[in-house]
Amino acid sequence: MKVLGNYEFPETEEESKDWKPFYTYRALHSQVLVVAKTRIEGKWAAYCAPVPGIDHQEEMKEVFRSGSKVFEDYAKAMFPRFAGIPYAK
């Protein structure tokens, strides 16, 4: 595994079998989530979308399916924990 920032990313096909992305979110409002996720290629991205505001843990899954990608500068400001990892274009 290679380490970027505070996260490990697979370097081989064997390592990728057990690798799981890290997810986190920020609620801009009870009905607006920004969700960030590490990607297997050693990058990360954040997406934003409106949600019902009932269960953010469940709702963040839909944000990845239908959300809009957040501009890199905004994403880095909201998720400093990903410092040292390239933002996916």
C-alpha positions as CSV (number, residue, x, y, z in Angstrom):
1,M,0.0,0.0,0.0
2,K,1.1,3.6,-0.6
3,V,0.3,6.3,1.9
4,L,-1.0,9.7,0.7
5,G,-1.9,12.1,3.4
6,N,-3.3,10.0,6.2
7,Y,-4.8,7.3,4.0
8,E,-3.5,4.1,2.3
9,F,-4.2,3.3,-1.3
10,P,-3.5,0.0,-3.1
11,E,-0.6,-0.4,-5.4
12,T,-1.3,-4.0,-6.6
13,E,-4.4,-5.9,-7.8
14,E,-4.1,-8.1,-4.7
15,E,-4.1,-5.1,-2.3
16,S,-7.1,-3.6,-4.2
17,K,-9.3,-6.6,-3.3
18,D,-9.5,-5.7,0.4
19,W,-9.3,-1.9,0.0
20,K,-12.3,0.2,1.0
21,P,-12.7,3.9,0.3
22,F,-13.1,6.4,3.1
23,Y,-16.3,8.4,3.1
24,T,-17.1,11.5,5.1
25,Y,-19.7,14.3,4.8
26,R,-20.5,17.9,5.9
27,A,-24.0,19.1,6.2
28,L,-24.3,22.6,4.8
29,H,-27.9,22.6,5.9
30,S,-30.0,19.7,7.3
31,Q,-31.1,19.1,3.6
32,V,-27.8,19.8,1.8
33,L,-24.9,17.4,2.0
34,V,-21.3,17.6,0.7
35,V,-19.8,14.1,0.6
36,A,-16.1,13.3,0.1
37,K,-14.6,9.9,-0.8
38,T,-11.2,8.5,-1.4
39,R,-10.7,6.8,-4.8
40,I,-8.8,3.6,-5.5
41,E,-6.3,5.4,-7.8
42,G,-5.1,7.5,-4.9
43,K,-7.3,10.6,-5.3
44,W,-10.4,12.0,-3.7
45,A,-13.5,13.9,-4.8
46,A,-16.4,15.7,-3.2
47,Y,-20.0,15.9,-4.4
48,C,-23.0,18.1,-3.2
49,A,-26.7,17.5,-3.5
50,P,-30.0,18.2,-1.7
51,V,-31.3,15.4,0.6
52,P,-34.4,14.7,2.6
53,G,-32.5,15.4,5.9
54,I,-33.7,12.4,7.7
55,D,-30.6,10.1,7.9
56,H,-27.4,11.7,6.6
57,Q,-25.5,8.4,6.8
58,E,-27.9,6.8,4.4
59,E,-28.5,9.9,2.3
60,M,-24.8,10.4,1.5
61,K,-24.9,7.3,-0.8
62,E,-27.4,9.1,-3.1
63,V,-25.2,12.2,-3.2
64,F,-22.5,10.2,-5.0
65,R,-25.1,8.9,-7.5
66,S,-26.8,12.2,-8.3
67,G,-24.7,15.0,-6.8
68,S,-22.7,17.7,-8.5
69,K,-18.9,17.6,-8.2
70,V,-17.6,20.4,-5.9
71,F,-14.9,22.7,-7.2
72,E,-11.5,21.7,-5.8
73,D,-10.9,24.9,-3.8
74,Y,-14.2,24.6,-2.0
75,A,-13.7,20.8,-1.4
76,K,-10.2,21.4,0.1
77,A,-11.6,24.1,2.4
78,M,-14.4,21.7,3.6
79,F,-12.3,18.6,4.0
80,P,-8.7,19.5,5.1
81,R,-8.3,15.9,6.3
82,F,-7.5,15.0,2.6
83,A,-4.4,17.2,2.5
84,G,-1.6,15.5,0.6
85,I,-4.0,13.6,-1.7
86,P,-4.7,14.9,-5.2
87,Y,-8.2,16.0,-6.0
88,A,-9.7,14.0,-8.9
89,K,-10.4,16.2,-11.9
